[in-house]
Amino acid sequence: MRRLVLIGSAIAALAWGSVAAYASTATVTTASPWAYACGHTTFGNPATKEDTPDTNGCPANDVPGTATAGLGAGTLSLSKLCGDADSAKCTADDLASGATVKGLTTLTAASWDLVPESYCGAGAPRLNVVTSDGKTHFFGCAANRSGNHVDFKLDAAGDGSGNGGIVGKTVTSIDIVQDETGTANLIHLSFTGTAAVTATPTPSPTAAPTTPTLATTGGGMPIWPMIGLLLAALGLAGLTIRRRTA
């Protein structure tokens, strides 16, 4: 009984260790660039999309513009530019650049540093975080900036969407978005939360080779020795009969 208790305790400890491992904290320091225009998104490094008014699904009242995103040498560069067009009109374009942060199911801390002269407005570059309840949360750059460092407040007070922040919530997507006119160069990206775990299929065990055995009857005794004994008995009986009749 004591052995069973010890074995059960060991199994429970292993199971708890597995759960703890699956709930590990991770910090992500990179992101996957993308560019968007008029309902279409391009992923790549770099990624570029153009707003072409009244074509390719772009509104006729947009102004021509280009969105570009790229990650290199530790710097994430995001831009939305429309040539000589008024910046307010460019910002209104259906155009954006950005990058997706992957590998986390919660977000407990997020920050980056701005390269000097980088754009940092009220709404961009911002964090867009979608939680498992389907709500989208916004965290802007300017409100969270101190010098050239941006450290996001992820609670309800810091949530520009009014959706209550993301503290304690499961997140389904995290994106950095530049959809205001300008160029932002971000360094020292840091996103901390619960690491997403990808299930690894357990390989099927290889069947061990078996030693050939003789077929047995229901009682478990091999058939062939029994047949041999029966034939021997019949032989002896025939010999006895022949001797008696000789």
C-alpha positions in Angstrom: 0.0 0.0 0.0 2.9 2.4 0.9 4.4 1.7 -2.5 1.2 2.6 -4.3 1.1 5.9 -2.3 4.7 6.7 -3.2 4.1 5.9 -6.9 0.9 8.0 -6.9 2.8 10.9 -5.3 5.6 10.6 -7.9 3.1 10.7 -10.8 1.3 13.7 -9.3 4.7 15.5 -8.9 5.5 14.8 -12.6 2.1 16.0 -13.7 2.4 19.2 -11.7 5.9 19.8 -13.1 4.5 19.4 -16.6 1.7 22.0 -15.9 4.3 24.4 -14.4 6.5 24.0 -17.5 3.6 24.6 -19.8 2.7 27.8 -17.9 6.2 29.3 -18.2 6.9 33.0 -18.6 8.6 34.2 -21.8 9.9 37.5 -23.2 9.7 38.0 -26.9 12.1 40.5 -28.4 11.1 40.3 -32.1 8.1 40.8 -34.4 7.0 39.8 -37.9 6.5 42.8 -40.2 3.5 43.5 -42.4 2.0 46.2 -44.5 -1.7 46.9 -45.2 -3.7 48.9 -47.8 -7.4 48.9 -48.6 -8.3 45.5 -47.2 -5.1 43.6 -48.3 -2.2 42.7 -46.1 1.3 41.7 -47.2 3.7 39.8 -44.8 7.4 39.9 -45.3 10.7 41.5 -44.3 10.5 44.1 -45.6 6.7 44.4 -46.4 5.3 47.2 -48.6 1.7 48.2 -49.7 0.5 51.2 -51.6 -2.8 53.1 -51.4 -3.9 53.7 -55.0 -7.1 55.9 -54.9 -10.1 54.5 -56.7 -8.3 51.3 -57.7 -7.4 48.0 -56.0 -10.3 48.5 -53.6 -8.9 51.9 -52.3 -11.4 54.7 -51.6 -11.5 57.4 -54.3 -11.0 60.2 -51.8 -7.7 58.7 -50.4 -4.4 60.2 -51.3 -1.6 58.1 -52.8 0.6 56.7 -50.1 3.0 53.9 -49.2 3.3 51.8 -46.0 6.5 50.0 -45.3 7.6 47.7 -42.4 11.0 46.1 -41.9 13.1 44.5 -39.2 16.9 44.5 -39.3 19.8 44.8 -36.9 17.5 44.9 -34.0 15.5 47.9 -35.3 11.8 47.7 -36.3 11.1 50.4 -38.9 7.4 51.3 -39.6 6.3 54.1 -41.9 3.2 55.5 -43.5 4.0 58.3 -46.0 2.0 60.1 -48.7 4.6 62.4 -50.4 3.5 66.0 -50.2 0.0 65.3 -49.2 -1.4 66.9 -46.0 -0.5 64.7 -43.1 -4.1 64.6 -41.8 -5.3 63.3 -45.2 -2.5 60.7 -45.2 -3.5 59.5 -41.7 -7.1 59.1 -42.9 -6.0 56.8 -45.7 -6.8 53.1 -45.5 -3.1 52.3 -45.1 -0.9 51.1 -42.3 2.4 49.3 -41.5 3.0 47.1 -38.5 4.4 43.9 -37.0 2.9 40.9 -35.2 4.3 39.7 -31.9 4.0 35.9 -31.6 4.4 33.2 -29.0 2.4 34.6 -26.0 -1.0 33.8 -24.6 -1.0 36.6 -22.0 0.8 40.0 -22.0 2.0 41.3 -18.7 4.6 43.8 -19.8 5.4 45.6 -23.1 8.0 48.2 -23.9 10.4 49.6 -26.6 12.8 52.4 -27.1 12.5 55.1 -29.8 15.4 56.0 -32.1 15.7 59.8 -31.8 13.5 61.7 -34.2 11.1 58.8 -34.4 7.4 59.5 -34.7 5.4 58.8 -31.5 1.8 60.1 -31.7 -1.3 59.6 -29.6 -2.4 56.6 -31.7 0.7 55.3 -33.4 2.9 53.4 -33.2 0.5 51.7 -30.8 -0.2 48.2 -29.5 -3.4 46.5 -30.7 -4.2 43.5 -28.5 -7.1 41.2 -29.1 -8.3 39.1 -26.1 -10.2 35.8 -26.1 -13.5 37.6 -25.6 -13.2 39.1 -29.0 -12.4 42.7 -27.8 -9.6 44.8 -29.2 -7.5 47.0 -26.9 -5.4 50.0 -27.9 -2.3 51.3 -26.1 -0.9 54.5 -27.7 2.7 55.6 -27.9 2.7 59.2 -26.6 0.7 58.5 -23.4 3.2 55.8 -22.3 6.4 57.7 -23.3 9.2 58.9 -21.0 12.1 60.3 -22.9 12.8 57.8 -25.7 11.4 54.9 -23.7 7.9 53.6 -24.1 6.5 51.4 -21.3 2.9 50.4 -21.8 0.3 50.5 -19.0 -1.8 47.5 -19.8 -4.6 48.1 -17.3 -8.0 49.7 -17.8 -6.6 53.2 -17.3 -4.1 52.7 -20.1 -6.6 51.1 -22.5 -7.6 53.7 -25.2 -10.4 51.5 -26.4 -12.3 51.6 -23.1 -12.5 47.8 -23.0 -10.9 47.4 -19.5 -7.3 46.6 -20.3 -5.8 43.1 -20.7 -4.5 42.3 -17.2 -5.3 38.7 -16.4 -6.8 38.0 -19.8 -5.9 35.5 -22.5 -4.7 37.3 -25.7 -5.2 36.0 -29.2 -3.1 38.5 -31.1 -0.6 41.3 -30.5 0.3 43.8 -33.2 2.3 47.0 -33.4 0.5 49.4 -35.7 1.7 52.6 -37.5 -1.3 54.1 -39.2 -0.6 57.8 -38.6 1.7 59.8 -41.0 5.3 59.4 -40.1 8.2 56.9 -39.5 8.9 55.2 -36.3 12.1 53.3 -35.6 11.8 51.0 -32.6 14.6 49.2 -30.7 14.8 47.0 -27.6 11.4 45.5 -28.2 10.3 43.5 -25.1 7.0 41.7 -24.6 6.5 39.5 -21.6 3.7 37.0 -20.8 2.8 33.4 -20.7 4.5 31.4 -23.4 2.3 29.6 -26.0 2.9 25.9 -26.1 2.7 23.9 -29.3 1.6 20.3 -28.6 4.1 17.8 -29.9 2.6 14.5 -31.0 3.8 11.5 -29.0 5.5 9.0 -31.3 3.9 5.5 -31.4 6.0 2.9 -29.6 7.8 0.4 -31.8 6.4 -3.1 -31.2 9.1 -5.4 -29.7 9.9 -8.5 -31.6 8.2 -11.6 -30.2 9.6 -15.1 -29.8 7.6 -17.6 -31.9 5.5 -20.0 -29.7 3.6 -23.2 -30.4 -0.1 -23.0 -30.7 -1.9 -24.1 -27.5 -5.2 -25.6 -26.7 -7.7 -23.9 -24.4 -5.9 -25.4 -21.4 -2.6 -23.8 -22.4 -0.8 -27.0 -23.3 1.0 -27.0 -26.8 -0.9 -28.9 -29.4 2.0 -30.6 -31.2 3.4 -32.5 -28.1 -0.2 -33.7 -27.4 -0.5 -35.0 -30.9 2.9 -36.7 -30.5 1.8 -38.4 -27.3 -1.5 -39.5 -28.9 0.3 -41.1 -31.9 2.8 -42.8 -29.6 0.0 -44.2 -27.5 -1.8 -45.5 -30.6 1.5 -47.1 -31.8 2.0 -48.9 -28.5 -1.6 -50.1 -28.5 -1.2 -51.5 -32.0 2.0 -53.3 -31.0 0.3 -54.8 -28.0 -2.6 -56.1 -30.2 -0.2 -57.6 -32.7 1.6 -59.4 -29.9 -1.6 -60.8 -28.5 -2.7 -62.1 -31.8 0.7 -63.5 -32.8 
